[in-house]
Amino acid sequence: MNAKTTTQQHSGSRLPNPQQLVPALGAIGAALFEATGNGAIPRTTIGLVQLRAGQIVGSTYLAVLHAGNLRTAGESEERIVAVATWRDAPYFTDAERTALDLVEAVLQPASHGERVPEQLYTRVSEHYDDTALATLAMVIGQVNFFVPLALIGKPLPGRSPAEQWTPRSA
């Protein structure tokens, strides 16, 4: 591969730690974590949705981060790996499947019609009450709040929080 076709061959992130640059970011992240951690959605489902979102937007950093969080929470490697192919994987509950379907609908352009058609909303509503559905929407929003930082700043995947945002030398 030449320099124009390689992705992250560099030894550092593009940006220094955004929380140091924009201190309010920490409070925003904490508020989002608190809002989504209200107990309406199982933490496992939250992690699966966040992992799928990272995969959809093409962020290695987010995919590695959320896969690692799922591993730390005790999720099986089969379930973590199968998130990318969840439709034909036998590892997910019906509720998890509808959550994964919803995150795909929200993040991927629809070829025609609404991104979240009435049929999908009805299926999701069969598994989640209004509070849980609003929380699920916030989970999708939470991960997407950080997508621009992940794609623009290119934090280093698989590193500790202190090492993720280590600017490369010029």
ABEGO torsion letter per residue (X at the ends): XBAAABBBABABBABBBAAAABAAAAAAAAAAAAAAAAGABBAAAAAAAAAAAAAAAGBAAAAAAAAAAAAAAGBBAAAAAAAAAAAABAABBAAAAAAAAAAAAAABBBABEBABBAAAAAAAAAABBAAAAAAAAAAAAAAAAAAAAAAAAGBBBGBBAAAABBBBBX
